């Protein structure tokens, strides 16, 4: 399964910004989760509404990845966070997903 990173119209990639600020041991856990998604092992994803799904990493601060599916072959990484900021991170991911879909429709 192809996994891409969401990018807004200005070129900002919130997932990359979050990921690049992680300590190495946290980044390793995120890379393992991303690898599972790329391998099509999506059973760990849970819908959080509005087309956004959350992958929970029950380790350390409770890392979270937020994704949206564009067909069956592409997953868009919308952002990441921790359990502490979970609700705000979900809202941000939902907003990014809505932006992605809106721009996709305009491109057609």
N, C-alpha and C positions, 0 to 999 in steps of 0.2 A: 504494500500500500504506500502510495506516495504521501509524504508529509511535507507541507510547506509552512512557512511562517507568515502570518498576517502582516501586511504593510499598509499603512494609511496613505492617503493621497500625497502627503508631504515626504513619504519615504521612511517614516518612523516605524520601527519594528519593536513593539513593546515586549514581546517574548524574549527577543535577543537581548534587550537592555536588562531585563530581569535576570536572565540566565547568566549573562556576563558578569553580574555583580555577586553571584553565588560563591560561597567558599567551595574549594575543590571537592570535598566529600559530598556536599549537597548536589553539585553539578553532576557528579557521577551517578547519583540516584535518579536525577532527571533524565540523563542520557539512557539509562537502563529502561525507564518507563517509555521514552520516545522510541527506543528500539522495539519494545513489545508492540507498540501501536503500529510501527512500520511493518512488523511481521504479521499484522492482521489480528493480533491478540487483543481485541478490544473489549473483552469481558469485564475489565476493570473500570470501564467508563460508566458514569451515571449521569443521566440527564439532569440539568439544573434549570431547564426552561428556555424557551425562545430559540431552540436549535443549538444550544450550547451544552457540551458535556464536560464533566469534571473527572480527572484521573487523580485519585488520592494516593499519596505516598506516605504511609503511616510510619514515619521515621522522623527523628529530630523535631522540627517545629510543625510537622504535618504539612509537607509540601503539596501543592496542588498545581495541576496543569489544566488549562481550559482549551477546548478544541471545538471545531465545527466540522461537519462532514459536507463536502461538496461532491455529491455522487458517491459511488462505492470505492473510488480509487484515490481520493484526495482527502486528507485531513489537514485543516488549517490550525496551526498553533496560535491561539489568540492572546495568550498571556499565561502568567503563573503567579503563585503567591503562597501564602501560608494559611493555616487554619485561623489565625488571629484576624486576618483581613479578608476572610472568605467571602462575606456578603458584598463588600465593596469590589472585590476582584471579580465576582460573578457578574455584577452589574456592568463593570467595564468590559468584560468579555462579551456580554450580550450586546452592548453598544457597538463593539468592534465587528461582531458577526452581522448585525443589521447594516452597518456601513459597507462591509464586504458584499453582501447580497445586493444592496442598492447600487453599488458601483458596477457589479457584474451585469445587472439588468441594463444599465446605461450603455455598456460596451456592446451589447447585442444589436 
